[in-house]
Amino acid sequence: MIRIDDREPRFLGNSVRARAIHYEIDAAARSDAKVLITGETGVGKDVVARLIHQGSARSAAPLATLNCAGVPDSLMESELFGHVRGSFTGAYRDKPGILAAAAHGTVFLDEVGEMSLRMQAALLRFLETGEIQPVGADRVRATVNVRVIAATNRELDPEIAAGAFRPDLYYRLNVLRIAVPPLRERKEDIPLLLDHFMGSCSRQPGAAPRGFSAEALARLVEYNWPGNIRQLKNIVERLAFSRCGAIVEPSDLPSELRDTRCAIAPGGDDSTSAPQLAVEAELLSRMLQGGESFWSVVHYPFMNHDLSRAHLKSIVTQGLQRTGGNYRMVVQLFNMPAGHYKRFLGFLQKHQCRVPYRSFRVPSAPTARAA
């Protein structure tokens, strides 16, 4: 959930949109202001945050990342501010939070729009004072100098109007704003990204470098990429480990790229819902037709924040629709061992994604006596 990041970040692209992002990253790195990064899942918001930190005067200090969507609200306060020994069950020692761990550096709060209102208020208080009071402490323990960069794939204006996001916190975070465009809006960068990811994947054991035929490349460029760069990287990795020839042909591409109906033109009538629907259709196909497990297809990308709660709940809903509201059958449908039933329900409960099953139950037919 928390990591100290020392990876070498790169934001690849020579398109007009990509060059504009490079300019905004440089401008943000020269200042010490808070930054709000917006964009769809998989566009590279974390890469932008790391580049800002790397180019800033704080680069010698840590960059610490917290995935707000992957932390239950009951633990969020401890993750941010730390806790003292004995403050709750399992608190066997004092533990610093992410804000103290990144002192004089940068904290990247990924998917800040997933925070509860209570934690939004706590974060706002810290942004105003810089004071840290660990969970269970009776007083403020430290004042920390840290830069905060936040990111979200949500549109926060409707969230504010609905009362789900505090406007005062939004104004605090939205000093500098960088909107990262989806891949479908900078398609001229796709060949460069394909070459980069294929070169990286082909150096792994069992993989082989592959080129792309003109038809396959055209299909890759035309595709709408609902999962953005993360989806492209995943597909390149699958091709690098596949048994296709040295040149990838259209027949070697995954089914979602061979089906031209998936390449919905941006700005069309379905431009709002199509990306989410296409991602869910691909994941369901991998489980239902491909026999892959929920834990690798859905759980892993969700915990890496490649999938949102909306994706997860929709996939669970579609499983319940197919099984008449039977969670045990969903476990079987999604290729999990029968013994993982409680683990599956616990995971959904922990991330507030458990879908009520009763509405999917089919009423039983009346008995002859009742008739």
C-alpha positions as CSV (number, residue, x, y, z in Angstrom):
1,M,0.0,0.0,0.0
2,I,2.9,2.3,0.8
3,R,6.1,2.3,-1.1
4,I,9.3,4.4,-1.3
5,D,9.8,4.9,-5.0
6,D,13.3,4.8,-6.5
7,R,12.4,3.6,-10.0
8,E,13.6,5.5,-13.1
9,P,10.4,7.1,-14.5
10,R,9.9,7.8,-18.2
11,F,6.9,9.5,-19.9
12,L,7.3,8.4,-23.6
13,G,5.9,10.3,-26.5
14,N,6.6,12.9,-29.2
15,S,3.0,13.9,-30.0
16,V,1.8,17.4,-29.3
17,R,-0.1,16.2,-26.2
18,A,2.9,14.3,-24.9
19,R,5.2,17.3,-25.4
20,A,2.7,19.5,-23.5
21,I,2.8,17.1,-20.6
22,H,6.6,17.2,-20.6
23,Y,6.4,21.0,-20.4
24,E,3.9,20.9,-17.5
25,I,6.1,18.4,-15.6
26,D,9.1,20.7,-15.9
27,A,7.1,23.7,-14.8
28,A,5.8,21.8,-11.8
29,A,9.2,20.5,-10.9
30,R,10.6,24.0,-10.7
31,S,8.0,25.0,-8.0
32,D,7.1,23.6,-4.6
33,A,3.4,23.9,-5.1
34,K,0.9,21.1,-4.6
35,V,-0.1,19.3,-7.8
36,L,-3.3,17.6,-8.8
37,I,-2.9,15.0,-11.6
38,T,-6.0,13.9,-13.4
39,G,-6.7,11.3,-16.1
40,E,-8.2,7.9,-16.8
41,T,-6.8,4.7,-15.2
42,G,-3.6,3.6,-16.8
43,V,-2.5,6.8,-18.5
44,G,0.7,7.2,-16.4
45,K,-0.3,9.6,-13.5
46,D,2.2,7.9,-11.2
47,V,5.0,8.4,-13.8
48,V,4.2,12.1,-14.0
49,A,4.3,12.3,-10.2
50,R,7.7,10.6,-10.1
51,L,9.1,12.8,-12.8
52,I,8.0,16.0,-10.9
53,H,9.7,14.7,-7.8
54,Q,12.9,13.7,-9.7
55,G,13.2,17.1,-11.3
56,S,12.5,19.1,-8.1
57,A,14.7,20.4,-5.3
58,R,13.4,17.6,-3.1
59,S,14.8,14.8,-5.3
60,A,17.4,13.8,-2.8
61,A,14.7,13.1,-0.2
62,P,12.2,10.2,-0.5
63,L,9.2,9.9,-2.7
64,A,6.5,7.9,-0.8
65,T,3.4,6.7,-2.5
66,L,0.0,5.8,-0.9
67,N,-2.7,4.1,-3.0
68,C,-5.8,5.6,-1.3
69,A,-8.1,3.1,-3.1
70,G,-6.2,0.1,-1.7
71,V,-6.4,1.1,1.9
72,P,-9.6,0.6,4.0
73,D,-10.8,3.7,5.7
74,S,-10.2,2.1,9.1
75,L,-6.4,2.0,8.4
76,M,-6.0,5.1,6.3
77,E,-5.3,7.4,9.3
78,S,-2.6,5.1,10.6
79,E,-1.0,4.9,7.1
80,L,-0.9,8.7,6.8
81,F,0.0,9.8,10.3
82,G,1.3,6.6,11.9
83,H,0.3,5.1,15.3
84,V,1.7,4.6,18.8
85,R,2.1,1.3,20.5
86,G,-1.1,-0.1,22.0
87,S,-3.4,2.3,20.1
88,F,-5.4,-0.6,18.6
89,T,-5.3,-4.4,18.4
90,G,-2.1,-5.4,16.6
91,A,-0.2,-2.1,17.3
92,Y,2.8,-3.7,19.0
93,R,5.1,-0.9,18.3
94,D,5.2,2.8,17.3
95,K,5.0,3.1,13.5
96,P,5.6,6.3,11.5
97,G,3.1,7.1,8.8
98,I,3.8,8.0,5.2
99,L,4.0,11.7,5.8
100,A,6.8,11.3,8.3
101,A,8.6,8.8,6.1
102,A,8.8,11.3,3.3
103,A,10.0,14.3,5.4
104,H,11.6,17.0,3.2
105,G,10.5,14.9,0.2
106,T,7.3,14.2,-1.7
107,V,4.1,12.3,-0.9
108,F,2.1,11.0,-3.8
109,L,-1.5,10.3,-2.9
110,D,-2.8,8.1,-5.7
111,E,-6.6,8.1,-6.2
112,V,-7.3,10.7,-3.6
113,G,-10.9,10.8,-4.7
114,E,-11.4,7.5,-3.0
115,M,-10.8,9.0,0.5
116,S,-13.7,9.2,2.9
117,L,-15.0,12.6,4.1
118,R,-13.5,11.9,7.5
119,M,-10.0,11.3,6.1
120,Q,-10.4,14.3,3.7
121,A,-10.8,16.5,6.8
122,A,-7.7,15.0,8.4
123,L,-5.7,15.5,5.3
124,L,-6.9,19.1,5.0
125,R,-5.9,19.8,8.6
126,F,-2.4,18.5,7.8
127,L,-2.1,20.6,4.6
128,E,-3.0,23.7,6.7
129,T,-0.6,23.0,9.7
130,G,1.9,20.4,8.7
131,E,1.3,18.8,12.1
132,I,1.3,15.0,12.7
133,Q,-0.6,13.4,15.5
134,P,-0.3,9.6,15.3
135,V,-3.3,7.4,16.1
136,G,-3.5,6.9,19.8
137,A,-1.2,9.9,20.7
138,D,-2.5,12.5,23.1
139,R,-0.7,15.4,21.3
140,V,1.0,16.5,18.1
141,R,4.3,14.7,17.8
142,A,5.9,16.5,14.9
143,T,5.6,19.1,12.2
144,V,6.7,17.9,8.8
145,N,7.8,19.7,5.7
146,V,6.6,17.6,2.7
147,R,5.2,18.3,-0.7
148,V,1.9,16.7,-1.6
149,I,1.1,15.5,-5.1
150,A,-2.4,13.9,-5.6
151,A,-4.0,12.1,-8.5
152,T,-7.4,10.9,-9.3
153,N,-9.3,9.2,-12.2
154,R,-12.5,10.7,-11.0
155,E,-14.1,14.0,-12.1
156,L,-14.0,15.8,-8.8
157,D,-16.5,18.6,-9.7
158,P,-19.5,16.2,-9.7
159,E,-18.1,14.6,-6.5
160,I,-18.1,18.1,-4.9
161,A,-21.6,18.8,-6.1
162,A,-22.8,15.5,-4.6
163,G,-21.1,16.2,-1.3
164,A,-18.6,13.3,-1.7
165,F,-15.5,15.5,-1.9
166,R,-14.7,18.5,0.2
167,P,-14.3,21.7,-1.9
168,D,-11.8,23.2,0.6
169,L,-9.5,20.2,0.1
170,Y,-9.9,20.4,-3.6
171,Y,-8.8,24.0,-3.6
172,R,-5.8,23.1,-1.5
173,L,-4.7,20.3,-3.8
174,N,-5.6,21.9,-7.1
175,V,-2.8,24.6,-7.1
176,L,-1.1,23.2,-10.2
177,R,-3.1,20.8,-12.4
178,I,-1.9,18.4,-15.0
179,A,-4.5,16.5,-17.1
180,V,-2.8,13.4,-18.6
181,P,-4.6,12.6,-21.9
182,P,-5.8,9.1,-22.7
183,L,-3.8,7.1,-25.2
184,R,-6.6,7.3,-27.8
185,E,-5.9,11.1,-27.9
186,R,-2.2,10.6,-28.8
187,K,-2.2,7.7,-31.1
188,E,0.9,8.8,-32.9
189,D,2.9,7.8,-29.8
190,I,1.7,4.2,-30.0
191,P,4.6,2.9,-32.3
192,L,7.1,4.4,-29.9
193,L,5.5,2.8,-26.9
194,L,5.2,-0.6,-28.7
195,D,9.0,-0.6,-29.5
196,H,9.8,0.5,-25.9
197,F,7.7,-2.2,-24.2
198,M,8.7,-4.9,-26.6
199,G,12.4,-4.1,-26.0
200,S,11.9,-4.2,-22.2
201,C,9.9,-7.5,-22.3
202,S,12.2,-9.3,-24.7
203,R,15.0,-9.1,-22.2
204,Q,13.2,-11.3,-19.8
205,P,13.8,-15.1,-19.8
206,G,11.4,-16.9,-22.1
207,A,10.5,-13.9,-24.1
208,A,11.6,-13.0,-27.7
209,P,11.7,-9.6,-29.5
210,R,9.0,-9.3,-32.2
211,G,8.2,-6.8,-34.8
212,F,4.7,-5.8,-36.1
213,S,3.4,-6.2,-39.7
214,A,1.8,-3.1,-41.3
215,E,-1.7,-4.6,-40.8
216,A,-1.1,-5.4,-37.1
217,L,0.4,-2.0,-36.4
218,A,-2.6,-0.3,-38.1
219,R,-4.9,-2.4,-35.9
220,L,-3.0,-1.4,-32.8
221,V,-3.1,2.3,-33.7
222,E,-6.8,2.2,-34.5
223,Y,-7.8,0.5,-31.3
224,N,-9.4,2.7,-28.7
225,W,-7.2,1.5,-25.7
226,P,-9.7,1.7,-22.9
227,G,-7.0,0.6,-20.4
228,N,-4.6,3.1,-21.9
229,I,-0.8,2.5,-21.6
230,R,-1.1,-0.2,-18.9
231,Q,-3.3,-2.2,-21.3
232,L,-0.9,-1.7,-24.1
233,K,2.0,-2.8,-22.0
234,N,0.1,-5.9,-20.9
235,I,-0.7,-6.9,-24.5
236,V,2.9,-6.4,-25.6
237,E,4.1,-8.6,-22.8
238,R,1.6,-11.3,-23.8
239,L,2.9,-11.1,-27.3
240,A,6.5,-11.3,-26.2
241,F,5.9,-14.6,-24.4
242,S,3.5,-16.0,-27.0
243,R,4.5,-18.6,-29.7
244,C,3.8,-16.3,-32.6
245,G,6.5,-15.7,-35.2
246,A,9.1,-13.0,-35.3
247,I,6.5,-10.6,-36.9
248,V,3.2,-10.2,-35.2
249,E,0.3,-10.5,-37.6
250,P,-3.3,-9.4,-36.9
251,S,-4.3,-13.0,-36.2
252,D,-1.7,-13.0,-33.4
253,L,-3.4,-10.1,-31.6
254,P,-5.8,-10.6,-28.7
255,S,-9.5,-10.9,-29.6
256,E,-10.4,-7.4,-28.5
257,L,-8.0,-6.0,-31.0
258,R,-9.1,-8.3,-33.9
259,D,-12.7,-7.2,-33.4
260,T,-12.9,-3.8,-35.1
261,R,-16.1,-3.0,-33.2
262,C,-14.0,-2.5,-30.1
263,A,-12.2,0.5,-31.8
264,I,-14.8,3.1,-30.9
265,A,-14.0,6.5,-32.2
266,P,-13.4,9.0,-29.5
267,G,-16.1,11.5,-29.1
268,G,-18.8,9.2,-30.3
269,D,-22.1,8.5,-28.5
270,D,-20.5,5.7,-26.4
271,S,-17.2,7.6,-25.6
272,T,-18.1,7.9,-21.9
273,S,-19.0,4.3,-21.1
274,A,-17.1,2.4,-23.8
275,P,-13.7,2.3,-22.1
276,Q,-15.1,0.8,-18.9
277,L,-17.3,-1.7,-20.7
278,A,-14.4,-2.8,-23.0
279,V,-12.1,-3.4,-20.0
280,E,-14.7,-5.4,-18.2
281,A,-15.5,-7.5,-21.3
282,E,-11.8,-8.3,-21.8
283,L,-11.4,-9.4,-18.1
284,L,-14.6,-11.5,-18.1
285,S,-13.6,-13.2,-21.4
286,R,-10.2,-14.1,-19.8
287,M,-12.0,-15.7,-16.9
288,L,-15.0,-17.3,-18.6
289,Q,-13.5,-18.4,-21.9
290,G,-9.8,-18.3,-21.1
291,G,-10.0,-20.1,-17.7
292,E,-7.9,-17.6,-15.9
293,S,-8.4,-17.0,-12.2
294,F,-10.1,-13.9,-10.6
295,W,-7.0,-13.5,-8.4
296,S,-4.7,-12.8,-11.4
297,V,-7.1,-11.2,-13.8
298,V,-9.0,-8.8,-11.4
299,H,-7.5,-8.9,-7.9
300,Y,-3.9,-8.2,-9.0
301,P,-4.6,-5.2,-11.2
302,F,-7.1,-3.8,-8.7
303,M,-4.5,-3.9,-5.9
304,N,-2.1,-2.2,-8.3
305,H,-4.8,0.3,-9.0
306,D,-5.1,-0.6,-12.7
307,L,-8.8,-1.2,-12.0
308,S,-11.2,1.1,-10.1
309,R,-13.9,0.1,-7.6
310,A,-16.5,0.7,-10.3
311,H,-14.8,-1.9,-12.5
312,L,-14.6,-4.4,-9.7
313,K,-18.3,-4.0,-8.6
314,S,-19.5,-4.2,-12.2
315,I,-17.5,-7.5,-12.8
316,V,-18.9,-9.0,-9.5
317,T,-22.4,-7.8,-10.6
318,Q,-22.1,-9.6,-13.9
319,G,-21.0,-12.7,-12.1
320,L,-24.0,-12.6,-9.8
321,Q,-26.3,-12.1,-12.8
322,R,-24.9,-15.3,-14.4
323,T,-25.3,-17.3,-11.1
324,G,-28.6,-16.0,-9.9
325,G,-27.1,-14.2,-7.0
326,N,-25.0,-17.2,-5.7
327,Y,-21.6,-16.0,-4.5
328,R,-20.3,-19.6,-4.1
329,M,-21.1,-20.2,-7.8
330,V,-19.3,-16.9,-8.7
331,V,-16.2,-18.3,-7.0
332,Q,-16.4,-21.3,-9.3
333,L,-17.3,-19.2,-12.3
334,F,-14.3,-17.0,-11.8
335,N,-12.0,-20.1,-11.5
336,M,-11.1,-19.8,-7.8
337,P,-10.7,-22.8,-5.6
338,A,-13.8,-23.6,-3.6
339,G,-11.9,-22.9,-0.4
340,H,-11.4,-19.3,-1.4
341,Y,-15.1,-18.4,-0.8
342,K,-14.4,-16.6,2.5
343,R,-11.3,-14.9,1.1
344,F,-13.3,-13.6,-1.9
345,L,-16.1,-12.2,0.3
346,G,-13.6,-10.7,2.7
347,F,-11.8,-9.0,-0.1
348,L,-15.0,-7.5,-1.5
349,Q,-16.1,-6.4,2.0
350,K,-12.7,-4.8,2.8
351,H,-12.9,-2.6,-0.3
352,Q,-16.6,-1.9,-0.1
353,C,-17.4,-3.7,-3.3
354,R,-19.7,-6.4,-2.0
355,V,-22.9,-6.4,-4.2
356,P,-26.2,-7.3,-2.6
357,Y,-27.2,-10.7,-4.0
358,R,-31.0,-10.8,-3.3
359,S,-32.0,-8.8,-6.4
360,F,-30.5,-11.5,-8.6
361,R,-32.4,-14.4,-7.1
362,V,-35.0,-15.9,-9.3
363,P,-38.3,-16.4,-7.5
364,S,-39.1,-20.1,-7.2
365,A,-42.2,-21.4,-9.0
366,P,-45.3,-21.9,-6.9
367,T,-45.9,-25.5,-5.7
368,A,-49.0,-27.4,-7.0
369,R,-50.7,-27.1,-3.6
370,A,-50.2,-23.4,-3.6
371,A,-51.4,-23.1,-7.2
